[in-house]
Amino acid sequence: METHEELVRQMKIDALRRELRLGAEQAERGEFFEDIMEDIIAEARQRRNG
């Protein structure tokens, strides 16, 4: 049986994977711009920190 901490960790990893997948899909479509990279990172941090 998984502990609460393991479940929370897995949920965070899954959320990170979703964020990275979305970003990769955008980059493949040419929707990624270098000058907004910091904005993307900041948004992901805000979501992570709630």
PQR file with spaces between the fields and no chain letter, atoms N, CA, C, O and H, PARSE charges and radii, in Angstrom:
ATOM       1  N    MET     1       0.842   -1.183    0.000 -0.4000 1.5000
ATOM       2  CA   MET     1       0.000    0.000    0.000 -0.0000 2.0000
ATOM       3  C    MET     1       0.890    1.250    0.000  0.5500 1.7000
ATOM       4  O    MET     1       1.880    1.330    0.728 -0.5500 1.4000
ATOM       5  N    GLU     2       0.512    2.210   -0.829 -0.4000 1.5000
ATOM       6  CA   GLU     2       1.288    3.437   -0.913 -0.0000 2.0000
ATOM       7  C    GLU     2       0.950    4.364    0.245  0.5500 1.7000
ATOM       8  O    GLU     2      -0.186    4.424    0.716 -0.5500 1.4000
ATOM       9  H    GLU     2      -0.292    2.145   -1.420  0.4000 1.0000
ATOM      10  N    THR     3       1.959    5.072    0.681 -0.4000 1.5000
ATOM      11  CA   THR     3       1.729    6.046    1.740 -0.0000 2.0000
ATOM      12  C    THR     3       1.172    7.328    1.132  0.5500 1.7000
ATOM      13  O    THR     3       1.215    7.531   -0.082 -0.5500 1.4000
ATOM      14  H    THR     3       2.882    5.023    0.299  0.4000 1.0000
ATOM      15  N    HIS     4       0.657    8.174    1.989 -0.4000 1.5000
ATOM      16  CA   HIS     4       0.121    9.459    1.549 -0.0000 2.0000
ATOM      17  C    HIS     4       1.187   10.269    0.823  0.5500 1.7000
ATOM      18  O    HIS     4       0.907   10.884   -0.206 -0.5500 1.4000
ATOM      19  H    HIS     4       0.622    8.009    2.975  0.4000 1.0000
ATOM      20  N    GLU     5       2.399   10.273    1.349 -0.4000 1.5000
ATOM      21  CA   GLU     5       3.492   11.033    0.744 -0.0000 2.0000
ATOM      22  C    GLU     5       3.814   10.522   -0.653  0.5500 1.7000
ATOM      23  O    GLU     5       4.085   11.314   -1.556 -0.5500 1.4000
ATOM      24  H    GLU     5       2.627    9.773    2.185  0.4000 1.0000
ATOM      25  N    GLU     6       3.789    9.209   -0.840 -0.4000 1.5000
ATOM      26  CA   GLU     6       4.065    8.640   -2.153 -0.0000 2.0000
ATOM      27  C    GLU     6       2.979    9.029   -3.150  0.5500 1.7000
ATOM      28  O    GLU     6       3.272    9.335   -4.306 -0.5500 1.4000
ATOM      29  H    GLU     6       3.569    8.565   -0.107  0.4000 1.0000
ATOM      30  N    LEU     7       1.729    9.016   -2.701 -0.4000 1.5000
ATOM      31  CA   LEU     7       0.626    9.397   -3.572 -0.0000 2.0000
ATOM      32  C    LEU     7       0.716   10.860   -3.976  0.5500 1.7000
ATOM      33  O    LEU     7       0.492   11.199   -5.138 -0.5500 1.4000
ATOM      34  H    LEU     7       1.492    8.767   -1.762  0.4000 1.0000
ATOM      35  N    VAL     8       1.041   11.726   -3.027 -0.4000 1.5000
ATOM      36  CA   VAL     8       1.190   13.152   -3.321 -0.0000 2.0000
ATOM      37  C    VAL     8       2.340   13.363   -4.305  0.5500 1.7000
ATOM      38  O    VAL     8       2.219   14.143   -5.249 -0.5500 1.4000
ATOM      39  H    VAL     8       1.223   11.451   -2.083  0.4000 1.0000
ATOM      40  N    ARG     9       3.439   12.677   -4.084 -0.4000 1.5000
ATOM      41  CA   ARG     9       4.596   12.788   -4.979 -0.0000 2.0000
ATOM      42  C    ARG     9       4.213   12.355   -6.393  0.5500 1.7000
ATOM      43  O    ARG     9       4.563   13.023   -7.367 -0.5500 1.4000
ATOM      44  H    ARG     9       3.537   12.043   -3.317  0.4000 1.0000
ATOM      45  N    GLN    10       3.500   11.245   -6.503 -0.4000 1.5000
ATOM      46  CA   GLN    10       3.091   10.760   -7.817 -0.0000 2.0000
ATOM      47  C    GLN    10       2.142   11.735   -8.498  0.5500 1.7000
ATOM      48  O    GLN    10       2.215   11.923   -9.713 -0.5500 1.4000
ATOM      49  H    GLN    10       3.216   10.703   -5.712  0.4000 1.0000
ATOM      50  N    MET    11       1.263   12.347   -7.740 -0.4000 1.5000
ATOM      51  CA   MET    11       0.346   13.335   -8.303 -0.0000 2.0000
ATOM      52  C    MET    11       1.121   14.529   -8.855  0.5500 1.7000
ATOM      53  O    MET    11       0.787   15.050   -9.918 -0.5500 1.4000
ATOM      54  H    MET    11       1.204   12.194   -6.753  0.4000 1.0000
ATOM      55  N    LYS    12       2.157   14.963   -8.133 -0.4000 1.5000
ATOM      56  CA   LYS    12       2.981   16.082   -8.591 -0.0000 2.0000
ATOM      57  C    LYS    12       3.733   15.718   -9.860  0.5500 1.7000
ATOM      58  O    LYS    12       3.835   16.528  -10.781 -0.5500 1.4000
ATOM      59  H    LYS    12       2.429   14.540   -7.269  0.4000 1.0000
ATOM      60  N    ILE    13       4.261   14.499   -9.911 -0.4000 1.5000
ATOM      61  CA   ILE    13       4.977   14.044  -11.100 -0.0000 2.0000
ATOM      62  C    ILE    13       4.033   13.984  -12.296  0.5500 1.7000
ATOM      63  O    ILE    13       4.392   14.399  -13.398 -0.5500 1.4000
ATOM      64  H    ILE    13       4.178   13.841   -9.162  0.4000 1.0000
ATOM      65  N    ASP    14       2.839   13.471  -12.078 -0.4000 1.5000
ATOM      66  CA   ASP    14       1.850   13.398  -13.152 -0.0000 2.0000
ATOM      67  C    ASP    14       1.479   14.788  -13.658  0.5500 1.7000
ATOM      68  O    ASP    14       1.341   14.990  -14.865 -0.5500 1.4000
ATOM      69  H    ASP    14       2.548   13.134  -11.182  0.4000 1.0000
ATOM      70  N    ALA    15       1.319   15.740  -12.755 -0.4000 1.5000
ATOM      71  CA   ALA    15       0.993   17.112  -13.148 -0.0000 2.0000
ATOM      72  C    ALA    15       2.132   17.716  -13.966  0.5500 1.7000
ATOM      73  O    ALA    15       1.892   18.396  -14.964 -0.5500 1.4000
ATOM      74  H    ALA    15       1.431   15.575  -11.775  0.4000 1.0000
ATOM      75  N    LEU    16       3.358   17.469  -13.547 -0.4000 1.5000
ATOM      76  CA   LEU    16       4.517   17.976  -14.287 -0.0000 2.0000
ATOM      77  C    LEU    16       4.567   17.371  -15.682  0.5500 1.7000
ATOM      78  O    LEU    16       4.846   18.072  -16.655 -0.5500 1.4000
ATOM      79  H    LEU    16       3.553   16.916  -12.737  0.4000 1.0000
ATOM      80  N    ARG    17       4.300   16.084  -15.786 -0.4000 1.5000
ATOM      81  CA   ARG    17       4.287   15.433  -17.102 -0.0000 2.0000
ATOM      82  C    ARG    17       3.236   16.050  -18.019  0.5500 1.7000
ATOM      83  O    ARG    17       3.487   16.249  -19.208 -0.5500 1.4000
ATOM      84  H    ARG    17       4.073   15.514  -14.996  0.4000 1.0000
ATOM      85  N    ARG    18       2.061   16.354  -17.470 -0.4000 1.5000
ATOM      86  CA   ARG    18       1.016   16.986  -18.284 -0.0000 2.0000
ATOM      87  C    ARG    18       1.476   18.348  -18.788  0.5500 1.7000
ATOM      88  O    ARG    18       1.284   18.680  -19.958 -0.5500 1.4000
ATOM      89  H    ARG    18       1.858   16.192  -16.505  0.4000 1.0000
ATOM      90  N    GLU    19       2.085   19.136  -17.902 -0.4000 1.5000
ATOM      91  CA   GLU    19       2.572   20.467  -18.294 -0.0000 2.0000
ATOM      92  C    GLU    19       3.628   20.351  -19.390  0.5500 1.7000
ATOM      93  O    GLU    19       3.600   21.091  -20.373 -0.5500 1.4000
ATOM      94  H    GLU    19       2.241   18.866  -16.952  0.4000 1.0000
ATOM      95  N    LEU    20       4.539   19.437  -19.214 -0.4000 1.5000
ATOM      96  CA   LEU    20       5.608   19.267  -20.199 -0.0000 2.0000
ATOM      97  C    LEU    20       5.060   18.767  -21.531  0.5500 1.7000
ATOM      98  O    LEU    20       5.521   19.193  -22.590 -0.5500 1.4000
ATOM      99  H    LEU    20       4.563   18.836  -18.415  0.4000 1.0000
ATOM     100  N    ARG    21       4.080   17.870  -21.485 -0.4000 1.5000
ATOM     101  CA   ARG    21       3.479   17.358  -22.716 -0.0000 2.0000
ATOM     102  C    ARG    21       2.794   18.488  -23.483  0.5500 1.7000
ATOM     103  O    ARG    21       2.933   18.592  -24.701 -0.5500 1.4000
ATOM     104  H    ARG    21       3.706   17.524  -20.625  0.4000 1.0000
ATOM     105  N    LEU    22       2.053   19.333  -22.763 -0.4000 1.5000
ATOM     106  CA   LEU    22       1.380   20.458  -23.411 -0.0000 2.0000
ATOM     107  C    LEU    22       2.392   21.399  -24.055  0.5500 1.7000
ATOM     108  O    LEU    22       2.199   21.858  -25.181 -0.5500 1.4000
ATOM     109  H    LEU    22       1.939   19.248  -21.773  0.4000 1.0000
ATOM     110  N    GLY    23       3.454   21.675  -23.343 -0.4000 1.5000
ATOM     111  CA   GLY    23       4.496   22.550  -23.878 -0.0000 2.0000
ATOM     112  C    GLY    23       5.163   21.958  -25.109  0.5500 1.7000
ATOM     113  O    GLY    23       5.448   22.670  -26.071 -0.5500 1.4000
ATOM     114  H    GLY    23       3.611   21.302  -22.429  0.4000 1.0000
ATOM     115  N    ALA    24       5.412   20.656  -25.077 -0.4000 1.5000
ATOM     116  CA   ALA    24       6.032   19.988  -26.219 -0.0000 2.0000
ATOM     117  C    ALA    24       5.104   20.035  -27.433  0.5500 1.7000
ATOM     118  O    ALA    24       5.555   20.264  -28.555 -0.5500 1.4000
ATOM     119  H    ALA    24       5.181   20.077  -24.295  0.4000 1.0000
ATOM     120  N    GLU    25       3.819   19.820  -27.204 -0.4000 1.5000
ATOM     121  CA   GLU    25       2.854   19.882  -28.306 -0.0000 2.0000
ATOM     122  C    GLU    25       2.804   21.283  -28.907  0.5500 1.7000
ATOM     123  O    GLU    25       2.726   21.434  -30.126 -0.5500 1.4000
ATOM     124  H    GLU    25       3.453   19.634  -26.292  0.4000 1.0000
ATOM     125  N    GLN    26       2.849   22.296  -28.067 -0.4000 1.5000
ATOM     126  CA   GLN    26       2.845   23.675  -28.562 -0.0000 2.0000
ATOM     127  C    GLN    26       4.106   23.964  -29.374  0.5500 1.7000
ATOM     128  O    GLN    26       4.043   24.604  -30.424 -0.5500 1.4000
ATOM     129  H    GLN    26       2.913   22.174  -27.077  0.4000 1.0000
ATOM     130  N    ALA    27       5.234   23.495  -28.889 -0.4000 1.5000
ATOM     131  CA   ALA    27       6.492   23.718  -29.603 -0.0000 2.0000
ATOM     132  C    ALA    27       6.469   23.039  -30.966  0.5500 1.7000
ATOM     133  O    ALA    27       6.954   23.605  -31.946 -0.5500 1.4000
ATOM     134  H    ALA    27       5.285   22.975  -28.037  0.4000 1.0000
ATOM     135  N    GLU    28       5.914   21.836  -31.039 -0.4000 1.5000
ATOM     136  CA   GLU    28       5.828   21.133  -32.318 -0.0000 2.0000
ATOM     137  C    GLU    28       4.953   21.886  -33.311  0.5500 1.7000
ATOM     138  O    GLU    28       5.184   21.812  -34.518 -0.5500 1.4000
ATOM     139  H    GLU    28       5.521   21.376  -30.243  0.4000 1.0000
ATOM     140  N    ARG    29       3.966   22.599  -32.825 -0.4000 1.5000
ATOM     141  CA   ARG    29       3.099   23.384  -33.694 -0.0000 2.0000
ATOM     142  C    ARG    29       3.686   24.769  -33.982  0.5500 1.7000
ATOM     143  O    ARG    29       3.084   25.560  -34.708 -0.5500 1.4000
ATOM     144  H    ARG    29       3.779   22.659  -31.845  0.4000 1.0000
ATOM     145  N    GLY    30       4.835   25.055  -33.425 -0.4000 1.5000
ATOM     146  CA   GLY    30       5.466   26.350  -33.637 -0.0000 2.0000
ATOM     147  C    GLY    30       4.897   27.448  -32.768  0.5500 1.7000
ATOM     148  O    GLY    30       5.070   28.629  -33.068 -0.5500 1.4000
ATOM     149  H    GLY    30       5.324   24.413  -32.834  0.4000 1.0000
ATOM     150  N    GLU    31       4.222   27.080  -31.699 -0.4000 1.5000
ATOM     151  CA   GLU    31       3.582   28.060  -30.821 -0.0000 2.0000
ATOM     152  C    GLU    31       4.467   28.466  -29.650  0.5500 1.7000
ATOM     153  O    GLU    31       4.020   29.192  -28.762 -0.5500 1.4000
ATOM     154  H    GLU    31       4.081   26.121  -31.455  0.4000 1.0000
ATOM     155  N    PHE    32       5.689   28.017  -29.638 -0.4000 1.5000
ATOM     156  CA   PHE    32       6.585   28.311  -28.530 -0.0000 2.0000
ATOM     157  C    PHE    32       7.500   29.471  -28.918  0.5500 1.7000
ATOM     158  O    PHE    32       8.090   29.480  -29.999 -0.5500 1.4000
ATOM     159  H    PHE    32       6.052   27.427  -30.359  0.4000 1.0000
ATOM     160  N    PHE    33       7.604   30.430  -28.033 -0.4000 1.5000
ATOM     161  CA   PHE    33       8.448   31.591  -28.274 -0.0000 2.0000
ATOM     162  C    PHE    33       9.433   31.734  -27.122  0.5500 1.7000
ATOM     163  O    PHE    33       9.052   31.677  -25.952 -0.5500 1.4000
ATOM     164  H    PHE    33       7.125   30.423  -27.155  0.4000 1.0000
ATOM     165  N    GLU    34      10.685   31.918  -27.464 -0.4000 1.5000
ATOM     166  CA   GLU    34      11.737   32.022  -26.449 -0.0000 2.0000
ATOM     167  C    GLU    34      11.447   33.107  -25.409  0.5500 1.7000
ATOM     168  O    GLU    34      11.722   32.919  -24.224 -0.5500 1.4000
ATOM     169  H    GLU    34      10.993   31.965  -28.414  0.4000 1.0000
ATOM     170  N    ASP    35      10.897   34.236  -25.846 -0.4000 1.5000
ATOM     171  CA   ASP    35      10.724   35.358  -24.929 -0.0000 2.0000
ATOM     172  C    ASP    35       9.596   35.150  -23.920  0.5500 1.7000
ATOM     173  O    ASP    35       9.463   35.946  -22.991 -0.5500 1.4000
ATOM     174  H    ASP    35      10.674   34.388  -26.809  0.4000 1.0000
ATOM     175  N    ILE    36       8.790   34.115  -24.071 -0.4000 1.5000
ATOM     176  CA   ILE    36       7.747   33.861  -23.068 -0.0000 2.0000
ATOM     177  C    ILE    36       8.072   32.643  -22.200  0.5500 1.7000
ATOM     178  O    ILE    36       7.247   32.210  -21.395 -0.5500 1.4000
ATOM     179  H    ILE    36       8.899   33.468  -24.825  0.4000 1.0000
ATOM     180  N    MET    37       9.270   32.098  -22.368 -0.4000 1.5000
ATOM     181  CA   MET    37       9.663   30.923  -21.596 -0.0000 2.0000
ATOM     182  C    MET    37       9.566   31.194  -20.092  0.5500 1.7000
ATOM     183  O    MET    37       9.082   30.347  -19.342 -0.5500 1.4000
ATOM     184  H    MET    37       9.940   32.450  -23.022  0.4000 1.0000
ATOM     185  N    GLU    38      10.014   32.342  -19.657 -0.4000 1.5000
ATOM     186  CA   GLU    38       9.952   32.670  -18.231 -0.0000 2.0000
ATOM     187  C    GLU    38       8.507   32.736  -17.747  0.5500 1.7000
ATOM     188  O    GLU    38       8.214   32.344  -16.617 -0.5500 1.4000
ATOM     189  H    GLU    38      10.407   33.031  -20.266  0.4000 1.0000
ATOM     190  N    ASP    39       7.601   33.231  -18.594 -0.4000 1.5000
ATOM     191  CA   ASP    39       6.181   33.266  -18.231 -0.0000 2.0000
ATOM     192  C    ASP    39       5.628   31.854  -18.046  0.5500 1.7000
ATOM     193  O    ASP    39       4.865   31.597  -17.115 -0.5500 1.4000
ATOM     194  H    ASP    39       7.840   33.550  -19.512  0.4000 1.0000
ATOM     195  N    ILE    40       6.015   30.949  -18.932 -0.4000 1.5000
ATOM     196  CA   ILE    40       5.559   29.560  -18.842 -0.0000 2.0000
ATOM     197  C    ILE    40       6.047   28.929  -17.544  0.5500 1.7000
ATOM     198  O    ILE    40       5.290   28.252  -16.849 -0.5500 1.4000
ATOM     199  H    ILE    40       6.635   31.158  -19.688  0.4000 1.0000
ATOM     200  N    ILE    41       7.306   29.153  -17.227 -0.4000 1.5000
ATOM     201  CA   ILE    41       7.882   28.595  -15.995 -0.0000 2.0000
ATOM     202  C    ILE    41       7.187   29.193  -14.780  0.5500 1.7000
ATOM     203  O    ILE    41       6.882   28.473  -13.829 -0.5500 1.4000
ATOM     204  H    ILE    41       7.922   29.703  -17.792  0.4000 1.0000
ATOM     205  N    ALA    42       6.936   30.482  -14.796 -0.4000 1.5000
ATOM     206  CA   ALA    42       6.261   31.141  -13.672 -0.0000 2.0000
ATOM     207  C    ALA    42       4.849   30.599  -13.479  0.5500 1.7000
ATOM     208  O    ALA    42       4.422   30.370  -12.347 -0.5500 1.4000
ATOM     209  H    ALA    42       7.183   31.067  -15.569  0.4000 1.0000
ATOM     210  N    GLU    43       4.119   30.392  -14.579 -0.4000 1.5000
ATOM     211  CA   GLU    43       2.770   29.833  -14.481 -0.0000 2.0000
ATOM     212  C    GLU    43       2.788   28.435  -13.898  0.5500 1.7000
ATOM     213  O    GLU    43       1.950   28.099  -13.061 -0.5500 1.4000
ATOM     214  H    GLU    43       4.466   30.578  -15.498  0.4000 1.0000
ATOM     215  N    ALA    44       3.736   27.617  -14.331 -0.4000 1.5000
ATOM     216  CA   ALA    44       3.832   26.255  -13.807 -0.0000 2.0000
ATOM     217  C    ALA    44       4.156   26.271  -12.316  0.5500 1.7000
ATOM     218  O    ALA    44       3.628   25.463  -11.552 -0.5500 1.4000
ATOM     219  H    ALA    44       4.417   27.890  -15.011  0.4000 1.0000
ATOM     220  N    ARG    45       5.024   27.193  -11.907 -0.4000 1.5000
ATOM     221  CA   ARG    45       5.343   27.307  -10.476 -0.0000 2.0000
ATOM     222  C    ARG    45       4.128   27.742   -9.667  0.5500 1.7000
ATOM     223  O    ARG    45       3.897   27.242   -8.566 -0.5500 1.4000
ATOM     224  H    ARG    45       5.452   27.850  -12.528  0.4000 1.0000
ATOM     225  N    GLN    46       3.357   28.669  -10.211 -0.4000 1.5000
ATOM     226  CA   GLN    46       2.161   29.130   -9.512 -0.0000 2.0000
ATOM     227  C    GLN    46       1.156   27.984   -9.330  0.5500 1.7000
ATOM     228  O    GLN    46       0.569   27.821   -8.260 -0.5500 1.4000
ATOM     229  H    GLN    46       3.544   29.075  -11.106  0.4000 1.0000
ATOM     230  N    ARG    47       0.972   27.201  -10.391 -0.4000 1.5000
ATOM     231  CA   ARG    47       0.065   26.055  -10.292 -0.0000 2.0000
ATOM     232  C    ARG    47       0.563   25.052   -9.273  0.5500 1.7000
ATOM     233  O    ARG    47      -0.211   24.493   -8.495 -0.5500 1.4000
ATOM     234  H    ARG    47       1.449   27.334  -11.260  0.4000 1.0000
ATOM     235  N    ARG    48       1.880   24.832   -9.290 -0.4000 1.5000
ATOM     236  CA   ARG    48       2.483   23.864   -8.381 -0.0000 2.0000
ATOM     237  C    ARG    48       2.343   24.313   -6.924  0.5500 1.7000
ATOM     238  O    ARG    48       2.073   23.500   -6.039 -0.5500 1.4000
ATOM     239  H    ARG    48       2.509   25.286   -9.922  0.4000 1.0000
ATOM     240  N    ASN    49       2.526   25.602   -6.686 -0.4000 1.5000
ATOM     241  CA   ASN    49       2.483   26.125   -5.324 -0.0000 2.0000
ATOM     242  C    ASN    49       1.079   26.499   -4.880  0.5500 1.7000
ATOM     243  O    ASN    49       0.850   26.844   -3.720 -0.5500 1.4000
ATOM     244  H    ASN    49       2.745   26.262   -7.405  0.4000 1.0000
ATOM     245  N    GLY    50       0.151   26.427   -5.809 -0.4000 1.5000
ATOM     246  CA   GLY    50      -1.252   26.656   -5.528 -0.0000 2.0000
ATOM     247  C    GLY    50      -1.572   27.990   -5.034  0.5500 1.7000
ATOM     248  O    GLY    50      -2.736   28.286   -4.765 -0.5500 1.4000
ATOM     249  H    GLY    50       0.337   26.147   -6.751  0.4000 1.0000
